[in-house]
Amino acid sequence: MRRSIKKLFRKTRICFKRARLSYLVLVTTLLWFGLSVSRGQEDPNQIRVPTISGVFVNPVPGAPFSATVEIVSRQKLPNGSVFTLKTINYIARDSLGRTHNEGRRLVSDSYEEEPPLSEIHIYDPATGVSTRFDPSTLIARQTKLLAPAVPNSKSVPDPNPNVPGSPVKQVNDLGTRVFKNLSLRGTRQSRSATDFDEYWYSPDLSIYMSRKHQDPLWEQTVTVAEFDRQEPDPSNFTLPPDYKVVEVAEKLPSPDASGIYHVGNGVLPPKLVYAPDPKFSPQARKAKYQGVAVVSLIVDAQGKPQNVHIVKHLQMGLDEQALAAVTQYKFKPATLQGKPVPVEVSIEVNFRIY
């Protein structure tokens, strides 16, 4: 890894002790934004290995920096213990807006070496070329993006309607705070008192310096621990000599046989704008029966729910109540290159007695 960013890593003094880690189950990948975690579990006794996105570096010119990102995931187990995984990423951006980002494996908190590198990604906004390096094969896949990345200046992310759990019920402005001479703007999106996401954004660097997700089972944090606002080493944005370059043509996603798209690869997810709370059936309330129903639906190009049906059932009339609620949802439609398209999504509907 580059010397300048290595120096930042030593400052963080992260201790990863050596241990063997069994990856038992891959997590369900969420659509967008921020933390990609599985928040509902079919087997509560099963340890899950999450996939957590790091810090997205906007290709903003004139704001160089390099930084170390700490990622921590804690899963609360039924026996009262907590299963903890950690990793780090190195990120950088030069004055031209070129970006460098890493992906490293999550490791046990008893692992004391540097977490294994899984990918390096660099992007040049001047050429629109995106390069992903695979250290296991020494292959660099280069793609000329059809729609170059556009810097996102929003300090408040849109709520993600496809995150499992009830939709966002409240958005709170947490004001500002100062972190190492940077002014950060805070926002909290809450689904309940114990289920929320918190964001701290730096307008100066155009990145989220901190993200936190918390619910009754999970706590995940993504934090920029150390950063340097000097110009990064230019080698962070160039192709290493031992890599083989493979050019990959970017293809626009196409719909399936029924004309429906799927989120990802340029298809942006729909955004929930109205979501009435599901109602308990009388028999479920009397029996204090609760749980989570998973509803699949098509969000059409007008943002209306279509083909709404249950894919994970509940009893005592709660399936019908879940369908009644989701049928009333309203969305901003999914888009592909700015044009509305119909997509298939799944949403969890929680029935909880407080």
Residue pairs with C-beta under 8 A, 6 or more apart in sequence:
1 9
1 90
2 66
2 90
2 92
2 232
2 233
2 235
2 236
3 233
4 66
4 228
4 230
4 232
4 233
5 66
5 67
5 68
5 90
5 92
5 232
5 233
5 236
8 66
8 67
8 68
8 90
8 226
8 227
8 228
9 68
9 88
9 90
9 114
9 226
11 68
11 226
12 68
12 70
12 88
12 225
12 226
14 70
14 86
14 88
14 225
15 112
16 86
16 107
16 108
16 109
16 110
16 111
16 112
16 113
16 114
16 115
17 108
17 109
17 110
17 111
17 112
18 110
18 111
18 112
18 113
19 107
19 108
19 110
19 111
20 108
21 85
21 107
21 108
21 111
23 49
24 46
24 47
24 48
24 49
25 46
25 47
25 48
25 49
26 49
26 51
27 36
27 37
27 38
27 48
27 49
27 50
27 51
28 38
28 164
29 36
29 51
30 36
30 37
30 160
30 162
30 163
30 164
31 160
31 162
31 263
31 264
31 269
31 345
32 160
32 162
32 263
32 268
32 269
33 157
33 158
33 160
34 53
34 157
34 160
34 197
34 199
34 208
34 211
34 213
34 222
35 52
35 53
35 197
35 211
35 213
35 220
35 222
36 50
36 51
36 52
36 53
37 50
37 51
37 52
37 73
37 213
37 218
37 220
38 48
38 50
38 164
39 163
39 164
39 165
39 215
39 217
39 218
40 164
40 165
40 292
40 348
41 48
41 217
44 78
45 77
45 78
47 75
47 77
47 83
48 75
49 85
49 106
50 73
50 75
50 85
50 106
50 218
50 220
52 71
52 73
52 106
52 220
52 222
53 222
54 69
54 71
54 89
54 91
54 101
54 102
54 103
54 222
55 67
55 69
55 89
55 91
55 101
55 207
55 208
55 209
55 222
55 224
56 101
56 207
56 208
57 91
57 92
57 93
57 99
57 100
57 101
57 207
58 93
58 99
58 149
58 151
58 152
58 206
58 207
59 93
59 97
59 98
59 99
59 123
59 125
59 149
59 151
60 93
60 97
60 151
60 206
61 95
61 96
61 97
61 125
62 95
62 97
63 93
63 95
63 204
63 205
63 206
64 92
64 93
64 94
64 95
64 229
64 230
64 231
64 232
65 92
65 93
65 205
65 227
65 228
65 229
65 230
65 232
66 90
66 91
66 92
66 93
66 227
66 228
66 230
66 232
66 236
67 90
67 91
67 92
67 224
67 225
67 226
67 227
67 228
68 88
68 89
68 90
68 224
68 225
68 226
68 227
69 88
69 89
69 90
69 91
69 222
69 223
69 224
69 225
70 86
70 88
70 221
70 222
70 223
70 225
71 86
71 87
71 88
71 89
71 106
71 220
71 221
71 222
71 223
72 84
72 85
72 86
72 220
72 221
73 84
73 85
73 86
73 106
73 218
73 219
73 220
74 82
74 83
74 84
74 218
74 219
74 220
75 82
75 83
75 84
75 217
75 218
76 82
76 216
76 217
76 218
76 219
77 83
84 108
84 109
85 106
85 107
85 108
85 109
86 106
86 107
86 108
86 109
86 111
86 115
87 104
87 105
87 106
87 107
87 115
88 104
88 114
88 115
89 101
89 102
89 103
89 104
90 100
90 102
91 99
91 100
91 101
91 102
92 99
92 100
92 232
92 236
92 237
93 99
93 100
93 232
94 231
94 232
94 234
94 236
94 237
95 231
96 124
96 125
96 126
97 125
97 126
98 122
98 123
98 124
98 125
98 126
98 237
99 121
99 122
99 123
99 237
100 120
100 121
100 122
100 232
100 236
100 237
101 120
101 121
101 122
102 117
102 119
102 120
102 121
103 117
103 118
103 119
103 120
103 121
104 114
104 115
104 116
104 117
104 118
105 115
105 116
105 118
106 115
107 115
107 116
117 135
118 135
118 136
119 132
119 133
119 134
119 135
120 132
120 133
120 135
121 130
121 131
121 132
121 133
122 130
122 131
122 133
122 236
122 237
123 129
123 130
123 131
123 149
124 237
125 148
125 149
127 144
128 144
128 145
128 148
129 142
129 143
129 144
129 145
130 142
130 143
130 144
130 145
131 140
131 141
131 142
131 143
131 239
132 140
132 141
132 143
133 139
133 140
133 240
133 243
134 140
134 141
138 242
138 243
138 244
139 243
139 244
139 246
140 239
140 240
140 243
140 244
140 245
140 246
141 246
141 247
141 248
142 245
142 246
142 247
142 248
143 247
143 248
143 249
143 250
144 249
144 250
145 250
146 250
146 252
146 266
147 266
147 337
151 206
152 206
153 203
153 206
155 185
155 187
155 201
155 203
156 171
156 185
156 187
156 199
156 201
157 187
157 189
157 199
158 271
159 167
159 168
159 171
159 189
159 271
159 272
160 269
160 271
161 167
161 269
161 270
161 271
161 272
161 275
161 331
161 345
161 347
162 263
162 269
162 270
162 345
162 346
162 347
164 292
164 347
164 348
165 191
165 195
165 215
165 348
165 350
166 191
166 192
166 195
166 275
166 277
166 348
166 349
166 350
167 191
167 272
167 275
168 189
168 190
168 191
168 272
169 190
169 191
169 192
170 189
170 190
171 187
171 188
171 189
171 190
172 187
172 188
172 190
173 186
173 187
174 185
174 186
174 187
174 188
174 198
174 200
175 185
175 186
176 183
176 184
176 185
176 186
177 183
177 184
177 186
177 200
178 184
179 200
179 202
179 209
180 227
182 202
182 204
182 205
182 209
183 202
183 203
183 204
184 200
184 201
184 202
184 209
184 210
185 200
185 201
185 203
186 198
186 199
186 200
186 201
187 198
187 199
187 201
188 196
188 197
188 198
188 199
189 196
189 197
189 198
189 199
190 196
191 215
192 352
194 214
194 215
194 216
195 214
195 215
195 216
196 213
196 214
196 215
197 211
197 212
197 213
197 214
198 210
198 211
198 212
198 214
199 208
199 210
199 211
200 208
200 209
200 210
200 211
201 207
201 208
201 209
202 208
202 209
205 227
207 224
208 222
209 223
209 224
210 221
210 222
210 223
210 224
211 221
211 222
211 223
212 219
212 220
212 221
212 222
213 219
213 220
213 221
214 220
239 245
252 266
252 336
252 337
253 261
253 262
253 264
253 265
253 266
253 267
253 336
255 261
255 341
255 342
256 262
259 342
260 298
260 342
260 343
260 344
261 267
261 334
261 336
261 341
261 342
261 343
261 344
262 343
262 344
263 269
263 334
263 343
263 345
266 336
266 337
267 334
267 335
267 336
267 341
267 343
268 334
268 335
268 336
269 334
269 343
269 345
270 299
270 303
270 331
270 332
270 333
270 334
270 343
270 345
271 331
271 332
272 329
272 330
272 331
273 303
273 330
273 331
273 332
274 328
274 329
274 330
275 325
275 328
275 329
276 325
276 328
276 329
277 325
278 318
278 321
278 322
278 324
278 325
278 349
278 350
278 351
279 321
279 324
279 325
280 318
280 321
280 351
280 353
281 316
281 317
281 318
281 320
281 321
282 317
283 289
283 316
283 317
284 290
284 314
284 315
284 316
284 317
284 318
284 351
285 353
287 316
288 353
289 314
289 315
289 316
289 318
289 351
290 351
290 352
290 353
291 314
291 318
291 351
292 312
292 314
292 348
292 349
292 350
292 351
293 310
293 312
293 313
293 314
293 318
293 319
293 322
293 348
293 349
293 351
294 310
294 311
294 312
294 346
294 347
294 348
294 349
295 308
295 309
295 310
295 311
295 322
295 323
295 326
295 346
295 347
295 348
295 349
296 307
296 308
296 309
296 310
296 311
296 344
296 345
296 346
297 305
297 306
297 307
297 308
297 309
297 326
297 329
297 344
297 345
297 346
297 347
298 305
298 306
298 307
298 342
298 343
298 344
299 305
299 306
299 331
299 333
299 334
299 342
299 343
299 345
300 306
300 333
300 342
301 333
301 340
301 341
301 342
302 333
302 340
303 330
303 331
303 332
303 333
303 340
304 330
304 331
305 326
305 327
305 329
305 331
306 342
308 323
308 326
308 327
309 323
310 319
310 322
310 323
311 346
313 319
314 322
314 351
318 351
321 351
322 349
322 351
325 349
326 347
326 349
333 340
333 341
333 342
334 340
334 341
334 342
334 343
335 341
